[in-house]
Each structure stands twice: as structure tokens, then as C-alpha cells.
Amino acid sequence: MLNIVFMGTPDFAEESLKSLIDAQYNILAVVTNPDKPQGRGMKLVASPVKQYALLKEIPVYQPEKVRNNTEFIEEMKRLNPDVICVVAYGKILPQELLDIPKLGCINVHGSLLPKYRGAAPIQWAVLNGEKATGVTTMYMDAGMDTGDMILKEEIAIGEDETTGELWDRLSQIGGEILIKTLKLIEEGKAPREKQGEDFSMAPMLKKEMAQIDWENQTAEQIHNLVRGLNPIMGSYTFLGDKKLKFWKVKNLTNSEFLQIYEEMKEYEYKLKEIIPGTVLLADAKQGLYIKAKEGIIQVLEIQGENAKRMEVFDFLRGTQILAGTVLESIC
């Protein structure tokens, strides 16, 4: 059985670590990011990978940096792993670390490489409205997700699936495909496929991208933005000077909206003239519908300023929004 050092940080990586332990691989050590302050009290919180490793009594290393960290590199050499498995660790590994394991460093990446290299492949697949994505395992090199590919597994993305939902599904697949990859490596049968130059990047998300741009974003783009940022930060707009966060929405065509509310068909000719961001209907029994560029947004789950997330019907029972109100892109 292979001797493995595992490097990872979030719950996505935790699923792969669980799979390794269930498959009875010998985990020499776990390497994860340092504890981070969270919450109002800024209490230090361990990563999901660290918490699980401690539960299983596996030694944990938490270097602030791995590049030019002689002490850490020497410790990894002392452990002498057959393989280093890296899953959402969060740092680019130096060549001197990649050279340590006899059978290489193996990465589990949440996209169908070479598409979406980088830190946020799952999020960008949803944000860009992709219909499919998957998981790729690869031999790591010194670049960012540029190594030779081993295995891939593709899945369809649901029309309304959020980043959080897709994340959970891919984390399970990641653990499964990692075990398949390691078995092939043990048998000397693991393929190596070059990625080529036809790639795309998935950079870290920025807070400013969460703001809805009613003037320039289509209804489909807003729908993808909302589900792509759920549950990370949520997308938002302004009702007057109050921030509204949207957590779940549907993208409707004008025809679909008028099929639901036939009484508004007499105003069909006016829909094209209405400014994007205008509230068409806001009622605690009927819901919240907002005119967007090339369609209409039906809000399903919302969060008022300094309030909790809730279904839109509950929100509208306590907050009055008048039809004709224009939601702002910039406060």
C-alpha cells in the first residue's frame, strides 16, 4: 500500500482525504493552511482537513509558506512518501517539493482541464453558465494546473444548480477518481496526456463582482451570477440605500412571465420599454419579479440588510416594495 502525504484545506479536499483513509492508504501526514480567524470574535478556526486529520490522529503540518521553506522541505524528505496527493491546498508548490515523492505529486482539480485552470474552477463554471464540468487528476509540475492529465470524469451542471451544490457533488467525485488514479499508478498503468495550449483560467473571485449590473447584464447572466456566488458571498443590488442580497432566482422570458400572470398581457408592448432593474410585481402571495435586460428575474430567496436569508414570500410580508421601483446597480 502506498505511503502518502496529503495536502489540502477546504471540505472539498476533506472528501478526498476520507476516501484515502477508507481505501486504507497509509497517510504519513497532512499539510494544510494555518488556522484562520473567523466570526465576530475572530477566533482561530482550523480547516476542515485539519479537523478531520486530528480526528483520525494523523500528524498535521501548517507552514505559512512552502516556497523557500527549508525546514518544511527537509521534513517532507524525511517522511519519504511514495506519492503526495494535493487537493485544493491553496498554494503553488515549488519544484523541490514536487521532486520528493517517488511516484510524483498528484492533484485533484475541479474542472475538465485544460479548461478553468486556477483557484476557482467550480465557481467560474457556474458563473459562465457552463452545461458540463467535472474533475481531472494530473501529475503536478511547477505551473498552475499545467501538468499531464491522468483521469477525467464529466458531469452535467443543473440549470439552477448553485456553486455550493456543484461543489458538494464534485468533492465526492474527486475522492472516487483519486482512488482510481492511485490504483493505476500502483499498477504502472496510469496514462499521461499533455494539456496543450487551448486553456482558460479561473482566477480568485473578487467582492466587487457580486454587484448586479442591471443595465449591462442579461437576465441569464444575473441568474448565473446569483447561483455562481451561492453560498460564497451572494449577489446584491440596492433598494434605495439598503442592500438586498439575492441567493436564488429564476430567469424567465417575457412570454413565460405573461403566461404566469395573464392579467398583465395588456402591458406586453411596454415590457421592452421598461428600464432594467424595475420591479414589475412585488406581492407576499405572488412573489417578486424584476425587469432585466433580455428577460425577467424571479427572486426566490433574498436577504435584507442586517437580516437573515429567507424565502421571498416571507421577506415581502415584512418589507413593502412598490411595483415600478427601480433597483440600483450603484449606491
C-alpha positions as CSV (number, residue, x, y, z in Angstrom):
1,M,0.0,0.0,0.0
2,L,1.3,3.5,-0.9
3,N,2.7,5.9,1.7
4,I,1.0,9.2,1.1
5,V,1.4,12.8,2.3
6,F,-1.9,14.7,1.8
7,M,-2.1,18.4,1.1
8,G,-5.5,20.2,1.2
9,T,-7.6,22.7,3.1
10,P,-11.4,23.0,2.5
11,D,-14.2,20.5,2.8
12,F,-13.7,19.7,-0.9
13,A,-10.3,18.3,0.0
14,E,-11.7,16.6,3.1
15,E,-13.7,14.2,1.0
16,S,-10.6,13.1,-0.8
17,L,-8.8,12.5,2.5
18,K,-11.7,10.5,3.7
19,S,-11.6,8.4,0.5
20,L,-7.9,7.7,1.0
21,I,-8.5,6.6,4.6
22,D,-11.5,4.4,3.7
23,A,-9.3,2.8,1.0
24,Q,-6.7,2.1,3.8
25,Y,-3.8,4.0,2.3
26,N,-1.1,4.9,4.8
27,I,-1.4,8.6,5.4
28,L,2.0,9.8,6.8
29,A,1.0,13.3,7.4
30,V,-1.5,16.1,6.3
31,V,-0.4,19.5,5.2
32,T,-3.0,22.3,5.4
33,N,-3.2,26.1,5.6
34,P,-2.8,27.8,9.0
35,D,-5.8,28.3,11.2
36,K,-7.7,31.5,10.3
37,P,-9.7,33.9,12.5
38,Q,-13.4,33.8,11.8
39,G,-16.7,35.2,13.2
40,R,-17.2,38.3,15.3
41,G,-14.8,37.1,17.9
42,M,-12.1,36.4,15.3
43,K,-11.5,33.1,17.0
44,L,-8.9,30.9,15.2
45,V,-10.6,28.1,13.3
46,A,-8.9,25.0,11.9
47,S,-9.5,24.0,8.3
48,P,-11.9,21.1,7.6
49,V,-8.9,18.9,6.5
50,K,-7.1,19.6,9.8
51,Q,-10.1,18.9,11.9
52,Y,-10.6,15.5,10.2
53,A,-6.9,14.7,10.3
54,L,-6.8,15.3,14.1
55,L,-9.9,13.1,14.5
56,K,-8.0,10.3,12.8
57,E,-4.8,11.1,14.7
58,I,-2.8,11.9,11.7
59,P,0.2,14.4,12.1
60,V,-0.6,17.8,10.7
61,Y,1.7,20.4,9.3
62,Q,0.7,24.0,8.7
63,P,3.5,26.0,7.1
64,E,2.9,29.7,6.4
65,K,4.7,29.2,3.2
66,V,6.2,26.2,1.3
67,R,8.4,28.0,-1.1
68,N,11.9,28.6,0.3
69,N,10.9,26.8,3.5
70,T,14.0,24.6,4.0
71,E,12.7,23.2,7.3
72,F,9.4,22.1,5.8
73,I,11.0,20.6,2.7
74,E,13.5,18.6,4.8
75,E,10.7,17.3,6.9
76,M,8.8,16.1,3.8
77,K,12.0,14.4,2.6
78,R,12.3,12.6,6.0
79,L,8.8,11.3,5.6
80,N,9.8,9.9,2.2
81,P,6.3,9.5,0.7
82,D,5.6,7.4,-2.4
83,V,3.0,10.0,-3.5
84,I,1.9,13.5,-2.4
85,C,-1.8,14.0,-3.1
86,V,-2.8,17.7,-3.4
87,V,-6.5,18.7,-3.3
88,A,-7.4,22.4,-3.1
89,Y,-4.4,23.2,-0.9
90,G,-4.2,26.8,-1.9
91,K,-0.5,27.3,-2.7
92,I,1.7,26.6,-5.8
93,L,4.3,24.0,-4.9
94,P,8.0,24.5,-5.6
95,Q,9.9,22.1,-7.8
96,E,12.0,20.9,-4.8
97,L,8.8,19.6,-3.1
98,L,7.4,18.1,-6.3
99,D,10.6,16.1,-6.7
100,I,10.3,14.4,-3.3
101,P,7.8,11.5,-3.9
102,K,9.0,8.5,-5.9
103,L,5.8,8.3,-7.9
104,G,5.0,12.0,-8.2
105,C,2.6,14.6,-6.9
106,I,-1.0,14.0,-7.9
107,N,-3.6,16.8,-8.0
108,V,-7.4,16.6,-8.0
109,H,-8.8,19.6,-9.8
110,G,-12.4,20.6,-10.1
111,S,-12.7,21.1,-13.8
112,L,-12.2,19.4,-17.1
113,L,-8.6,20.6,-17.8
114,P,-7.3,22.4,-19.6
115,K,-10.5,24.4,-19.1
116,Y,-10.6,26.5,-15.9
117,R,-7.1,26.3,-14.5
118,G,-6.7,28.2,-11.3
119,A,-8.2,28.9,-7.9
120,A,-12.0,28.9,-8.6
121,P,-12.9,26.4,-11.3
122,I,-16.2,25.3,-9.9
123,Q,-17.4,28.9,-9.3
124,W,-16.5,30.1,-12.8
125,A,-18.1,27.1,-14.5
126,V,-21.4,28.2,-12.9
127,L,-20.8,31.9,-13.4
128,N,-20.2,31.3,-17.1
129,G,-23.3,29.2,-17.5
130,E,-21.5,26.0,-18.5
131,K,-23.6,23.0,-19.1
132,A,-21.0,20.5,-18.0
133,T,-17.9,20.3,-15.9
134,G,-16.0,17.5,-14.0
135,V,-12.9,16.5,-12.2
136,T,-9.4,15.9,-13.5
137,T,-6.4,14.2,-11.9
138,M,-3.0,15.1,-13.1
139,Y,0.7,14.8,-12.4
140,M,1.8,18.2,-11.0
141,D,4.5,20.4,-12.3
142,A,5.7,23.8,-11.3
143,G,3.0,25.6,-13.3
144,M,-0.6,26.4,-12.2
145,D,-2.6,23.3,-13.1
146,T,-0.5,22.7,-16.2
147,G,0.7,19.1,-15.5
148,D,0.0,15.9,-17.6
149,M,-3.6,14.7,-17.1
150,I,-4.4,11.2,-15.8
151,L,-8.2,10.7,-15.5
152,K,-11.3,12.8,-16.1
153,E,-14.9,12.4,-15.1
154,E,-17.5,14.6,-16.6
155,I,-20.9,15.6,-15.2
156,A,-23.8,17.8,-16.3
157,I,-24.5,21.1,-14.4
158,G,-28.1,21.6,-13.4
159,E,-29.9,24.6,-14.9
160,D,-30.5,26.1,-11.4
161,E,-27.6,24.4,-9.6
162,T,-25.6,26.6,-7.3
163,T,-21.8,26.6,-6.8
164,G,-22.4,25.1,-3.3
165,E,-24.5,22.2,-4.7
166,L,-22.0,21.5,-7.5
167,W,-19.1,21.8,-5.1
168,D,-20.6,19.0,-2.9
169,R,-21.1,16.7,-5.9
170,L,-17.6,17.3,-7.3
171,S,-16.0,16.7,-3.9
172,Q,-17.4,13.2,-3.8
173,I,-16.3,12.5,-7.4
174,G,-12.9,13.9,-6.5
175,G,-12.4,11.3,-3.8
176,E,-13.5,8.5,-6.1
177,I,-11.4,9.5,-9.0
178,L,-8.3,9.9,-6.8
179,I,-8.6,6.3,-5.6
180,K,-8.9,5.1,-9.2
181,T,-5.9,7.2,-10.1
182,L,-3.7,5.8,-7.3
183,K,-4.6,2.2,-8.2
184,L,-3.5,2.9,-11.8
185,I,-0.2,4.4,-10.5
186,E,0.4,1.4,-8.3
187,E,-0.1,-0.9,-11.3
188,G,2.1,1.2,-13.5
189,K,-0.9,1.8,-15.9
190,A,-1.6,5.5,-15.3
191,P,-1.9,7.4,-18.6
192,R,-0.2,10.8,-19.2
193,E,-1.9,13.2,-21.5
194,K,-0.4,16.7,-22.3
195,Q,-2.8,19.6,-21.9
196,G,-1.8,21.7,-24.9
197,E,-2.2,25.4,-25.1
198,D,-6.0,25.7,-25.5
199,F,-6.8,26.6,-21.9
200,S,-8.8,29.0,-19.9
201,M,-8.3,30.5,-16.4
202,A,-10.5,30.6,-13.2
203,P,-9.0,33.3,-11.0
204,M,-10.0,34.0,-7.4
205,L,-13.3,35.8,-7.1
206,K,-13.5,39.5,-6.2
207,K,-16.1,41.1,-3.9
208,E,-16.9,43.8,-6.5
209,M,-18.1,41.3,-9.0
210,A,-21.1,40.4,-6.7
211,Q,-22.9,43.6,-7.6
212,I,-25.7,43.2,-10.1
213,D,-25.4,45.5,-13.2
214,W,-29.0,45.8,-14.3
215,E,-28.0,48.0,-17.3
216,N,-25.5,45.6,-18.9
217,Q,-26.2,42.1,-17.6
218,T,-28.9,40.0,-19.2
219,A,-31.4,38.0,-17.1
220,E,-29.4,34.9,-17.9
221,Q,-26.1,36.4,-16.7
222,I,-27.8,37.6,-13.5
223,H,-29.2,34.2,-12.9
224,N,-25.7,32.7,-13.3
225,L,-24.2,35.3,-11.1
226,V,-26.6,34.6,-8.3
227,R,-26.2,30.8,-8.4
228,G,-22.4,31.2,-9.0
229,L,-21.9,33.2,-5.8
230,N,-24.2,31.0,-3.7
231,P,-23.1,30.3,-0.9
232,I,-19.8,32.2,-1.2
233,M,-20.9,35.8,-0.9
234,G,-24.2,36.3,-2.6
235,S,-25.0,38.8,-5.3
236,Y,-26.6,42.1,-4.4
237,T,-28.4,45.3,-5.5
238,F,-29.8,48.3,-3.7
239,L,-33.3,49.2,-2.7
240,G,-32.8,52.9,-2.0
241,D,-29.8,52.9,0.3
242,K,-30.4,49.4,1.6
243,K,-28.5,46.4,0.2
244,L,-30.5,43.4,-0.9
245,K,-28.8,40.1,-1.5
246,F,-30.2,37.5,-3.9
247,W,-29.4,33.9,-3.1
248,K,-31.8,32.1,-5.5
249,V,-33.5,33.4,-8.6
250,K,-35.1,32.1,-11.8
251,N,-34.6,33.5,-15.3
252,L,-37.8,34.0,-17.2
253,T,-38.6,35.1,-20.7
254,N,-41.2,37.8,-21.2
255,S,-43.6,35.1,-22.6
256,E,-43.1,32.9,-19.5
257,F,-43.8,35.8,-17.2
258,L,-47.0,36.6,-19.1
259,Q,-48.2,33.0,-19.1
260,I,-48.0,33.1,-15.2
261,Y,-49.7,36.5,-15.0
262,E,-52.1,36.7,-17.9
263,E,-53.7,39.8,-16.5
264,M,-50.5,41.7,-17.5
265,K,-50.7,40.7,-21.1
266,E,-52.3,44.1,-21.9
267,Y,-49.0,45.6,-20.9
268,E,-46.8,43.3,-23.1
269,Y,-46.0,46.0,-25.5
270,K,-44.5,48.1,-22.7
271,L,-42.1,45.5,-21.4
272,K,-39.4,46.3,-23.9
273,E,-39.5,50.0,-22.8
274,I,-39.2,49.4,-19.1
275,I,-35.8,50.2,-17.6
276,P,-33.8,47.1,-16.4
277,G,-33.9,46.8,-12.6
278,T,-37.6,47.9,-12.4
279,V,-39.8,45.9,-10.1
280,L,-42.7,44.5,-12.1
281,L,-44.5,42.8,-9.3
282,A,-43.9,42.6,-5.5
283,D,-46.5,40.7,-3.5
284,A,-46.3,38.4,-0.5
285,K,-48.6,35.9,-2.3
286,Q,-47.3,36.2,-5.8
287,G,-43.6,36.9,-5.3
288,L,-41.0,39.4,-6.6
289,Y,-40.3,39.9,-10.4
290,I,-37.8,42.3,-11.8
291,K,-37.3,43.5,-15.3
292,A,-33.8,42.7,-16.7
293,K,-32.1,43.0,-19.9
294,E,-33.4,40.3,-22.2
295,G,-35.8,38.7,-19.7
296,I,-37.2,38.9,-16.2
297,I,-35.7,37.8,-12.9
298,Q,-38.0,36.0,-10.4
299,V,-36.5,36.2,-6.9
300,L,-36.9,33.1,-4.8
301,E,-34.5,33.6,-1.8
302,I,-33.5,37.0,-0.6
303,Q,-31.7,38.7,2.3
304,G,-32.3,42.2,3.5
305,E,-29.7,44.4,5.1
306,N,-28.7,43.1,8.5
307,A,-31.2,40.3,8.2
308,K,-31.2,36.6,7.6
309,R,-31.7,34.7,4.3
310,M,-35.3,33.8,3.7
311,E,-37.9,32.9,1.1
312,V,-39.1,35.9,-0.9
313,F,-42.7,35.5,0.3
314,D,-41.6,35.8,4.0
315,F,-39.4,38.8,3.1
316,L,-42.3,40.6,1.3
317,R,-44.6,40.1,4.3
318,G,-42.3,42.4,6.3
319,T,-41.0,44.7,3.6
320,Q,-43.0,46.7,1.1
321,I,-41.7,47.1,-2.4
322,L,-43.8,49.0,-4.8
323,A,-44.2,48.0,-8.4
324,G,-42.3,50.5,-10.6
325,T,-39.4,50.8,-8.0
326,V,-36.1,50.8,-9.8
327,L,-33.3,48.8,-8.0
328,E,-29.9,50.4,-8.2
329,S,-26.7,49.0,-9.5
330,I,-24.6,51.6,-7.7
331,C,-25.3,53.1,-4.3
